Amino acid sequence: MTDYRIAPSILSADFAQLGEEVRRVLRAGADFVHFDVMDNHYVPNLTVGPLVCEAIRPHARVGGAADGAPAVIDVHLMVSPVDRIVPDFARAGANIISFHPEASDHIDRTLSLIRDQGCKAGLVFNPATPLHYLDHVMDRLDLILIMSVNPGFGGQSFIPEALHKIRLVRQRIDAYRAETGRDILLEVDGGVKADNIAAIARAGADTFVAGSAIFGKRDADGGYLGAVTALRSALATA
């Protein structure tokens, strides 16, 4: 049975109380904290940098407990150029760092840089980005992220054609695992909600970034158990 992971995107969180928001989603059962970094150059928006990642690191604990083990901070870099900022995020507490192939002059070198910093490495594909960038770097990847919206802003609608792309990537990952015994996470980001997450899982995804589907549905007590539970209940039908 597939081990599914929920990764709330703090892009949709209340930034006035970001540490508490991180604790709330982890208490609700989230697996990763997804951290979107935009530079107003590669994408038309400007968000947060390493200092904010460093600030939330103490709050990112499994189960949202102060004495819990460190939870995974999943950093998605929508910046160009990318290499300069990678070590800063590694020092700030990132566990996974992903980037877009168009943002790197030397993809293999950037993947090596991320791994040399002690982080897991991911490659991100926009809706119209071809998958041939995967051809010679599977051995350096820990995660592949398929964007099901065009990056830059939260709250967009899921692009259905992304399902076909997810299936193609799942085929590549399964073939690679059969050959090497090593697995690669397949993450999807953009318009993921309770009413489509099962279809996304059936296409082959195992890790799901959700922003407004979680942070836009706060419980009466201020938490997010209802939103995370709704996603997991939908995944159970996949």
C-alpha positions as CSV (number, residue, x, y, z in Angstrom):
1,M,0.0,0.0,0.0
2,T,1.3,3.4,-1.0
3,D,2.6,5.6,1.8
4,Y,1.1,9.0,1.0
5,R,2.5,12.3,2.4
6,I,0.7,15.6,2.9
7,A,2.8,18.7,2.5
8,P,0.9,21.9,3.4
9,S,2.3,24.9,1.6
10,I,2.9,27.8,4.0
11,L,2.4,30.2,1.1
12,S,-1.3,30.1,2.1
13,A,-0.7,30.3,5.9
14,D,-1.2,33.3,8.1
15,F,2.3,34.9,8.1
16,A,1.5,37.0,11.2
17,Q,1.6,33.8,13.2
18,L,3.7,31.5,11.0
19,G,5.4,29.5,13.7
20,E,2.0,28.6,15.2
21,E,0.6,27.8,11.7
22,V,3.4,25.3,11.2
23,R,2.7,23.7,14.5
24,R,-1.0,23.5,13.8
25,V,-0.6,21.6,10.5
26,L,1.9,19.2,12.0
27,R,-0.4,18.6,14.9
28,A,-3.1,17.8,12.3
29,G,-1.0,15.1,10.9
30,A,0.9,16.7,8.0
31,D,4.1,15.0,7.0
32,F,6.1,17.8,5.4
33,V,6.2,21.6,5.6
34,H,6.3,22.9,2.0
35,F,8.2,26.2,1.7
36,D,7.8,28.1,-1.5
37,V,10.6,30.5,-2.5
38,M,9.9,33.1,-5.3
39,D,12.2,35.8,-6.5
40,N,10.1,38.0,-8.8
41,H,12.5,37.0,-11.6
42,Y,11.9,33.4,-12.4
43,V,8.3,33.8,-11.4
44,P,6.2,37.0,-11.1
45,N,5.9,37.0,-7.3
46,L,8.2,37.6,-4.3
47,T,7.9,35.5,-1.1
48,V,10.3,34.4,1.5
49,G,14.0,33.5,2.0
50,P,16.4,31.6,4.2
51,L,15.8,33.7,7.3
52,V,12.1,32.7,7.4
53,C,13.1,29.1,6.9
54,E,15.5,29.4,9.8
55,A,12.8,31.0,11.9
56,I,10.3,28.2,11.4
57,R,12.8,25.4,11.8
58,P,12.4,25.2,15.6
59,H,8.6,25.0,15.2
60,A,8.7,22.2,12.6
61,R,8.5,19.1,14.8
62,V,6.7,15.9,14.1
63,G,3.2,16.0,15.5
64,G,3.7,19.7,16.3
65,A,5.1,18.8,19.7
66,A,7.9,20.8,21.2
67,D,9.9,17.7,21.9
68,G,9.1,15.9,18.6
69,A,11.7,14.9,16.1
70,P,12.4,17.5,13.4
71,A,9.8,17.4,10.7
72,V,10.8,17.6,7.0
73,I,11.0,21.1,5.5
74,D,10.5,20.7,1.8
75,V,11.9,23.8,0.0
76,H,10.8,24.6,-3.5
77,L,13.1,27.2,-5.1
78,M,11.4,29.2,-7.9
79,V,14.5,31.4,-8.3
80,S,17.1,32.0,-11.0
81,P,20.0,31.6,-10.8
82,V,19.6,28.8,-8.2
83,D,23.1,27.7,-7.0
84,R,24.0,30.8,-4.9
85,I,21.0,30.3,-2.6
86,V,21.2,26.5,-2.1
87,P,23.8,26.6,0.8
88,D,21.8,29.3,2.6
89,F,18.7,27.1,2.7
90,A,20.7,24.1,3.8
91,R,22.1,26.0,6.7
92,A,18.6,27.4,7.5
93,G,17.3,23.8,8.1
94,A,15.9,22.6,4.7
95,N,15.7,18.8,4.3
96,I,14.7,18.7,0.7
97,I,15.6,21.3,-1.9
98,S,14.0,21.3,-5.3
99,F,14.6,23.6,-8.3
100,H,13.5,24.1,-11.9
101,P,15.8,22.8,-14.7
102,E,15.4,26.1,-16.5
103,A,16.9,27.9,-13.5
104,S,20.2,26.1,-13.6
105,D,23.0,26.3,-16.2
106,H,24.3,22.9,-15.1
107,I,21.5,20.7,-13.7
108,D,23.8,17.8,-12.6
109,R,26.0,20.3,-10.8
110,T,23.1,21.9,-8.9
111,L,21.8,18.5,-7.8
112,S,25.3,17.6,-6.6
113,L,25.5,20.9,-4.7
114,I,22.2,20.2,-2.9
115,R,23.3,16.7,-1.9
116,D,26.8,17.9,-0.9
117,Q,25.0,20.3,1.6
118,G,23.4,17.3,3.2
119,C,19.9,17.7,1.7
120,K,17.8,15.6,-0.6
121,A,17.5,16.9,-4.1
122,G,14.5,17.4,-6.3
123,L,13.7,18.6,-9.8
124,V,10.5,20.6,-10.6
125,F,8.6,20.5,-13.9
126,N,6.2,23.3,-14.9
127,P,3.1,22.3,-16.9
128,A,4.9,22.9,-20.3
129,T,8.4,21.7,-19.2
130,P,9.4,18.5,-21.0
131,L,10.5,15.5,-19.1
132,H,13.7,14.9,-21.0
133,Y,15.7,16.7,-18.2
134,L,15.2,13.4,-16.2
135,D,17.1,11.3,-18.8
136,H,20.5,11.4,-17.2
137,V,20.0,12.5,-13.6
138,M,17.7,9.9,-11.9
139,D,20.6,8.7,-9.8
140,R,20.9,12.1,-8.2
141,L,17.2,12.6,-7.5
142,D,15.2,12.0,-4.3
143,L,12.1,13.8,-5.4
144,I,10.4,14.8,-8.7
145,L,7.8,17.6,-8.4
146,I,5.1,18.1,-11.0
147,M,3.5,21.5,-11.1
148,S,-0.2,21.2,-11.9
149,V,-0.5,25.0,-12.1
150,N,1.9,27.6,-13.5
151,P,4.1,28.7,-10.6
152,G,3.9,32.1,-8.9
153,F,0.6,32.3,-7.0
154,G,-1.5,30.1,-4.7
155,G,-5.2,29.4,-5.2
156,Q,-5.0,28.4,-8.9
157,S,-7.0,25.6,-10.4
158,F,-5.5,22.2,-11.2
159,I,-4.5,21.7,-14.8
160,P,-6.0,18.3,-15.9
161,E,-3.2,17.5,-18.4
162,A,-0.9,17.2,-15.4
163,L,-2.4,13.8,-14.8
164,H,-0.9,12.5,-18.0
165,K,2.5,13.9,-17.0
166,I,2.3,12.3,-13.5
167,R,1.6,8.9,-15.2
168,L,4.7,9.3,-17.4
169,V,6.9,10.2,-14.4
170,R,5.5,7.3,-12.4
171,Q,6.5,4.9,-15.2
172,R,10.1,6.3,-15.1
173,I,10.3,6.0,-11.3
174,D,9.0,2.5,-11.3
175,A,11.4,1.4,-14.0
176,Y,14.3,3.1,-12.2
177,R,13.3,1.4,-8.9
178,A,13.1,-2.0,-10.6
179,E,16.6,-1.5,-12.0
180,T,18.3,0.0,-8.9
181,G,16.1,-0.7,-5.9
182,R,16.1,3.0,-5.0
183,D,12.8,4.9,-4.8
184,I,12.1,8.6,-5.7
185,L,9.2,10.6,-4.3
186,L,6.6,11.9,-6.8
187,E,5.2,15.2,-5.6
188,V,2.4,17.3,-7.1
189,D,1.8,20.9,-6.4
190,G,-1.1,23.1,-7.6
191,G,-4.8,23.0,-7.1
192,V,-4.7,19.8,-5.0
193,K,-8.0,19.5,-3.1
194,A,-10.1,16.7,-1.4
195,D,-12.1,16.3,-4.6
196,N,-9.2,15.6,-6.9
197,I,-6.4,14.2,-4.7
198,A,-7.6,10.6,-5.2
199,A,-7.3,10.9,-9.0
200,I,-3.9,12.5,-8.6
201,A,-2.8,9.5,-6.4
202,R,-4.2,7.0,-9.0
203,A,-2.1,8.7,-11.6
204,G,1.0,7.9,-9.5
205,A,1.7,10.7,-7.1
206,D,2.6,9.9,-3.5
207,T,3.3,13.3,-2.0
208,F,0.8,16.2,-2.2
209,V,1.3,19.9,-1.7
210,A,-1.9,21.7,-0.6
211,G,-2.2,25.3,0.3
212,S,-5.6,26.8,0.4
213,A,-7.2,23.4,0.7
214,I,-5.7,23.2,4.1
215,F,-5.0,26.8,5.3
216,G,-8.3,28.0,3.9
217,K,-10.3,25.5,6.0
218,R,-9.4,26.2,9.6
219,D,-11.4,24.3,12.3
220,A,-13.4,26.0,14.9
221,D,-10.6,25.5,17.4
222,G,-8.1,27.2,15.0
223,G,-6.5,23.9,13.9
224,Y,-6.4,22.1,10.6
225,L,-7.4,18.5,11.6
226,G,-10.5,18.6,9.5
227,A,-8.8,19.7,6.3
228,V,-5.9,17.2,6.6
229,T,-8.4,14.4,7.5
230,A,-10.5,15.2,4.5
231,L,-7.4,14.8,2.2
232,R,-6.4,11.5,3.8
233,S,-10.0,10.2,3.6
234,A,-10.1,11.0,-0.1
235,L,-6.7,9.3,-0.5
236,A,-8.1,6.2,1.1
237,T,-10.4,5.8,-1.9
238,A,-7.4,5.8,-4.4
